[in-house]
């Protein structure tokens, strides 16, 4: 190495080392800044996606991402509790479907006893079978799109007790890899409150468990999956509504209406703000010159807004304005405002379209008549009938499960002991008519069908029990099952009371036949 090289190293060496050290610091700061930027950018990008009305789907491109689905549930719940349009739409459908109750009766008395025991159980009534429980489940189905019922099955006494799991606790639905329609398990994660006797406090413990689907017939029943218990005696019945057929989770029926209900609310808030701004000024005064302005100002001066005591109040209501010819006093007019509350009607109609209900159900009484109270447009009527058909299928499957459990526990025989034939497991499930039909017309139609407009029965409805149930239904009788038991006792010997009722029905039938044109 030459003297020049030694001199260059002596001069550059320390500076180069310092530059390298500063470069290392800069690289570390840059990496830290990149991490912070990424951490802040991801939520912003997520919000940007939501602002563009995009929501991520899972890998199969079938369901909403589970995190976003939970956000939809929370938003739908909030809108139902707060927004009157969403609340009104949900409750209107609930009233039409469940307000008149449901009629459930098995053909076999043995089966009917098991079904009624299940229905009358206090726990089951609180969760599912009472009127209030049924209406609340309908609200949950519309707001969440999902209801998860747990069927706690006692294999020894053959009884089924129903409870529910919040949607937020079902994290995953596991299906057959070869058949997406075949559901195997539901993965549940929840926080369970546990009392600690040592500290005297209640603490939360994270729990995870797997619940089989109530239709899953497993050949192998492992006690655990991935170290978590499998609740084989507590299968889940999943009620799902909304979304597409290939979605494992349902989508709230209110989902489409939320944006338009928000827009309608915002429009009315803005319109209310404009009207409030108009009320700031009540009068327009025109005066000649500054002296006139000062005179009017002193006359209307008030200290009410600047202190606790009023020393110069303005004129009272109904006061008279007296001025010279040069003064002019006119009220501020709001009648010709360019923005009216009725301009938001199109937004309201979008909510109506999303909820599948006519505008008259959302407070427009100007078009409501007696005819609208006794009739529905066909799409709306079919919507409610579809909901009732959904529940008929659900209760049919539920009662089949209850009957199977009772038979497996020898609580219910497989054959009718009187006929030695297979037990009739059919259960009649019917809803009262949705529309408010004229009672005379309805009873007349039943009489015409039973008698073919003759005075005696024509044999078209030979079963007196069926005919009586039809008449009680159209007459709007309460607790039809109890009335039928009183009319037709188990020993099939008609009591004096039932005979009196039957005679009354016959007289009613004959009277209606006489007055029928």
SVG drawing of the C-alpha trace seen along z (x, -y; Angstrom):
<svg xmlns="http://www.w3.org/2000/svg" viewBox="-134 -58 138 114">
<polyline fill="none" stroke="black" stroke-width="0.4" points="0.0,0.0 1.3,-3.4 1.6,-6.4 -1.3,-7.9 -3.5,-4.9 -2.6,-5.1 -3.5,-8.8 -6.8,-8.2 -7.8,-5.4 -6.9,-7.6 -9.1,-10.4 -12.0,-8.4 -12.1,-5.5 -13.8,-7.3 -16.2,-9.2 -17.1,-6.0 -17.8,-4.1 -20.0,-7.0 -21.9,-7.0 -22.4,-3.2 -23.8,-3.6 -26.2,-6.3 -27.3,-4.2 -28.1,-1.3 -30.2,-3.6 -32.0,-4.9 -32.8,-1.4 -34.1,-0.4 -36.3,-3.5 -37.5,-2.8 -38.5,0.8 -40.3,-0.5 -42.1,-3.2 -43.2,-0.5 -44.6,1.7 -46.5,-1.2 -47.8,-2.3 -48.9,1.3 -50.7,1.5 -52.5,-1.7 -53.1,-1.1 -54.9,2.3 -57.8,0.9 -58.1,-2.1 -58.2,0.2 -60.8,2.3 -62.9,-0.8 -62.3,-1.9 -63.6,1.5 -66.7,1.1 -67.2,-2.4 -67.2,-1.1 -69.9,1.4 -67.5,4.3 -67.4,7.1 -64.9,10.0 -66.1,13.6 -64.5,16.7 -62.3,19.0 -65.2,20.8 -66.7,17.5 -70.0,18.6 -70.4,17.0 -69.6,13.6 -66.4,13.5 -67.2,14.5 -65.9,11.2 -68.0,9.2 -71.0,11.4 -70.7,10.5 -70.6,6.8 -73.8,7.2 -75.5,8.9 -74.5,6.1 -75.6,3.4 -78.9,5.1 -79.6,5.5 -78.9,1.8 -81.1,0.7 -84.0,2.9 -83.7,1.4 -83.3,-2.3 -84.6,-2.8 -88.5,-2.9 -88.7,-1.8 -86.7,1.4 -88.5,2.0 -91.9,1.5 -91.1,3.8 -89.8,6.6 -92.7,6.4 -95.4,6.2 -94.2,9.5 -94.0,11.0 -97.6,10.0 -99.0,11.4 -97.2,14.7 -97.7,15.4 -100.3,13.0 -103.2,15.5 -101.2,18.4 -100.9,21.9 -102.9,25.1 -101.0,28.4 -102.7,31.8 -101.5,35.3 -103.9,37.9 -102.8,40.5 -103.7,39.8 -100.5,41.4 -98.4,39.2 -100.5,36.2 -99.7,36.7 -96.0,36.7 -96.2,33.6 -98.4,31.7 -96.0,32.6 -93.1,31.2 -95.1,28.0 -96.3,27.5 -92.9,27.8 -92.1,24.6 -88.6,24.4 -89.6,25.2 -92.4,22.5 -89.9,19.9 -87.6,20.7 -89.8,21.8 -93.4,22.9 -95.2,20.0 -96.6,17.1 -94.0,14.6 -91.1,17.1 -92.3,17.8 -92.7,14.1 -89.2,13.3 -87.7,16.2 -89.3,14.7 -87.7,11.3 -84.3,13.0 -84.6,14.8 -85.3,11.5 -82.6,9.5 -79.9,12.1 -80.9,14.5 -79.9,17.4 -81.3,19.1 -79.4,21.9 -81.6,24.2 -79.9,26.7 -82.0,29.9 -80.9,31.3 -81.9,34.9 -82.4,37.2 -82.0,40.7 -83.4,42.3 -86.7,40.6 -87.1,39.7 -87.6,36.0 -86.3,33.1 -85.5,29.6 -84.9,26.7 -82.5,23.8 -80.7,21.4 -77.1,20.3 -76.4,16.7 -75.3,16.3 -72.1,14.6 -70.9,17.8 -71.1,20.0 -67.8,19.5 -67.8,22.2 -70.1,24.6 -68.4,27.9 -70.0,29.8 -69.2,33.0 -66.2,32.3 -68.0,34.1 -71.5,32.7 -71.9,29.1 -75.6,29.8 -74.7,32.3 -73.9,30.4 -71.7,32.3 -70.8,29.9 -71.1,26.4 -68.1,25.0 -69.0,22.8 -66.7,20.4 -68.0,18.5 -67.1,16.9 -68.6,18.9 -68.9,17.2 -67.5,19.4 -67.7,18.7 -64.3,18.9 -65.0,20.0 -61.4,19.0 -61.7,15.4 -65.5,15.1 -65.5,13.6 -67.0,14.6 -64.5,14.9 -64.8,15.6 -63.4,18.7 -63.0,19.3 -64.8,22.4 -64.9,24.2 -67.1,27.2 -68.5,28.9 -72.3,29.6 -73.5,32.1 -76.3,31.2 -79.6,32.8 -79.8,34.6 -76.2,35.9 -76.2,39.7 -72.6,40.3 -71.3,43.9 -68.3,42.9 -68.8,40.6 -65.5,39.2 -65.7,37.7 -63.4,34.8 -62.3,32.9 -59.0,31.2 -59.1,31.5 -62.5,30.0 -65.7,31.9 -68.4,33.0 -71.9,32.5 -73.6,35.6 -76.7,35.3 -77.2,31.7 -77.5,31.4 -78.2,28.1 -81.2,27.2 -80.2,24.4 -82.9,22.1 -81.6,20.1 -83.3,17.4 -81.9,15.0 -78.9,15.3 -78.3,17.9 -78.8,21.6 -75.0,22.4 -74.4,20.2 -73.9,21.9 -75.0,18.9 -78.1,17.0 -78.2,13.2 -80.5,10.8 -83.7,9.9 -83.1,6.3 -79.7,6.2 -80.9,4.7 -83.0,2.1 -80.4,0.7 -78.7,-1.7 -82.0,-3.1 -83.4,-3.4 -80.2,-5.4 -80.6,-7.6 -84.2,-8.3 -83.3,-9.2 -80.4,-11.5 -82.7,-13.2 -85.4,-13.9 -82.7,-15.2 -81.3,-17.5 -84.9,-18.7 -85.5,-19.3 -82.3,-21.3 -83.5,-23.5 -86.9,-24.1 -85.1,-24.9 -82.9,-27.4 -86.0,-29.1 -87.4,-29.5 -84.4,-31.6 -85.9,-34.6 -89.7,-35.2 -90.0,-38.7 -88.5,-40.8 -88.3,-44.5 -87.5,-47.2 -86.5,-50.6 -85.1,-53.8 -81.5,-54.4 -79.4,-53.6 -81.6,-55.6 -84.6,-53.4 -82.5,-50.3 -81.4,-51.6 -84.9,-52.4 -86.2,-48.9 -83.3,-47.3 -83.9,-49.2 -87.6,-48.5 -87.1,-44.7 -84.0,-44.6 -83.9,-41.8 -81.3,-40.7 -82.9,-37.2 -80.0,-35.5 -77.2,-37.3 -78.2,-36.9 -80.5,-35.4 -82.9,-38.3 -84.9,-39.9 -84.8,-43.7 -86.3,-44.6 -88.5,-41.8 -89.8,-41.8 -93.5,-42.3 -95.7,-39.5 -97.7,-37.2 -100.4,-39.0 -98.8,-42.4 -99.4,-45.1 -96.7,-46.6 -97.3,-50.4 -94.9,-52.3 -94.6,-55.1 -95.1,-54.6 -91.4,-54.0 -91.4,-50.9 -92.5,-47.5 -92.8,-44.3 -93.4,-40.9 -93.1,-37.4 -90.5,-35.0 -92.4,-32.6 -91.5,-28.8 -94.4,-27.6 -92.4,-27.8 -89.3,-26.0 -87.6,-24.0 -86.9,-21.0 -90.0,-19.2 -90.2,-16.2 -92.2,-14.3 -89.2,-14.4 -87.8,-11.5 -90.6,-9.2 -88.4,-7.4 -86.0,-6.5 -89.0,-5.1 -90.1,-3.1 -86.7,-1.5 -87.1,-0.4 -90.5,1.0 -89.1,2.9 -86.3,4.3 -88.7,5.4 -91.3,6.7 -94.1,4.7 -96.4,2.0 -96.1,-1.7 -99.3,-1.7 -97.6,0.4 -95.1,-2.3 -97.4,-5.0 -99.1,-6.3 -102.7,-6.2 -103.9,-8.4 -104.3,-5.4 -105.5,-3.0 -109.2,-1.9 -111.3,1.0 -110.4,2.9 -106.7,2.7 -107.5,4.1 -109.2,7.1 -106.9,7.7 -103.3,7.7 -101.5,7.4 -100.6,10.9 -96.8,10.7 -97.1,9.5 -99.7,12.2 -97.4,14.9 -94.5,13.6 -96.4,14.2 -97.7,17.6 -94.1,18.5 -93.0,17.8 -95.8,19.9 -94.9,22.7 -91.3,22.5 -92.5,22.9 -94.8,25.8 -91.7,27.7 -89.7,26.8 -92.2,28.0 -92.9,31.2 -89.2,32.0 -89.0,31.0 -91.9,33.2 -90.5,36.1 -87.3,35.8 -89.3,35.6 -91.3,38.7 -88.1,40.7 -86.5,39.8 -89.6,40.9 -89.7,44.2 -86.0,44.9 -86.6,44.5 -89.6,46.9 -91.8,43.9 -93.8,44.3 -94.6,47.5 -93.8,48.1 -97.1,49.8 -100.6,48.8 -101.7,51.1 -105.3,51.2 -104.7,51.9 -101.2,53.5 -100.4,51.3 -97.6,48.8 -98.3,45.8 -99.7,42.9 -97.0,40.2 -98.6,37.5 -99.1,34.2 -101.5,31.6 -99.9,28.1 -102.1,25.2 -102.2,21.5 -105.4,19.4 -106.1,17.4 -103.9,14.4 -106.6,12.2 -109.6,11.0 -112.3,12.7 -116.0,12.2 -117.2,14.7 -120.5,15.3 -118.8,16.0 -116.3,18.4 -118.9,20.3 -121.1,20.4 -118.3,21.8 -117.7,24.6 -121.4,25.4 -121.6,25.5 -118.6,27.9 -120.1,30.2 -123.7,30.2 -123.3,29.3 -126.0,26.7 -128.3,29.4 -129.8,29.7 -128.1,32.9 -124.4,33.8 -123.3,34.9 -120.4,36.9 -117.8,34.6 -116.6,33.8 -117.7,37.0 -115.5,36.4 -117.5,34.3 -114.2,33.4 -112.7,32.0 -115.9,30.0 -116.0,28.7 -112.3,27.6 -112.9,25.8 -115.8,23.9 -114.0,23.0 -111.1,21.8 -113.1,19.4 -115.1,18.2 -111.8,17.2 -112.2,19.4 -109.4,19.4 -107.6,22.6 -109.2,24.8 -107.5,27.9 -109.1,27.6 -112.5,27.0 -112.1,30.1 -111.2,32.2 -114.4,31.0 -116.5,31.7 -115.0,35.1 -113.8,36.9 -111.3,39.7 -113.9,42.4 -115.7,41.1 -119.0,40.9 -120.4,37.5 -121.3,35.7 -124.4,33.5 -122.3,30.4 -120.7,31.7 -124.1,32.9 -125.5,29.5 -122.6,27.9 -123.1,30.3 -126.8,29.5 -125.9,25.8 -123.5,26.3 -126.1,28.2 -128.7,25.5 -126.2,22.8 -125.4,24.8 -129.1,25.2 -129.7,21.5 -126.8,20.5 -128.0,22.8 -131.5,21.2 -130.0,17.7 -127.4,18.6 -128.6,17.2"/>
</svg>
